[in-house]
Amino acid sequence: MAKNKEKQSASPERITIVEGHTVDICGWHVSLSSIWIDNDSIKADLAMWSDKLRKPLSGGYPKGSEVKIGTTNCTYYVHEIKKFGKNSEKPGYIVLSTQKLETLTTKKCQETESIEATTRARIGDVDFGLGLVYKEKSGKMAAAICPPLNSPLGEDFDVYEGDTLWVGECAYKVEKIAEGYRKPDGRYENGYIVLKKHKKLLTDKGPTILGQWISQPPTAPKDVP
């Protein structure tokens, strides 16, 4: 037991894992397989394996939850789960800490967000602008998302109806894109987009278990790290 405690104290107090990447913690490999939404809560799937043992995918860790690494006395807590950008074009990340969160605070995601073209928007702690709303030659409506410099959303990109927009702890479906028009009195009404909160969302790259991660329990005590 003393060795396990030494092993944990020697490990980093704070670890960030990027979606699709793997880090070594307490002698185990820990991978962030995917980030998804369940019952209004953002969750992260972690897979863990050592040279001889594997653990199945977690089934989703929410913010504030406890994460036991492998079979050792190595415990971390989920301090942060965030993802940004359009659909799954950019990876999200999870932050693990040896310190338990004293108070659990999460960003409140509004049910709907209506954003007018050529204006500034703020969702949670993320700022961005909505540029032009326009109709492509194909007749498909598009809206230009224009984040500020060094925004976690990345560089400018277009969204279409049905796309998902990740903004930190929130994920929204682009529900509607409306083109601007000129009224009979000559005044111009700007175009706009309507975002609707995802209450449940599995990403395209949802949880999968690779064959080499599936194994039987150890047959002898010597197999246990």
Order of alpha helices (4+ residues) and beta strands (2+ residues): alpha-beta-beta-beta-beta-beta-beta-beta-beta-beta-beta-beta-beta-beta-beta-beta-beta-beta-beta-beta-beta
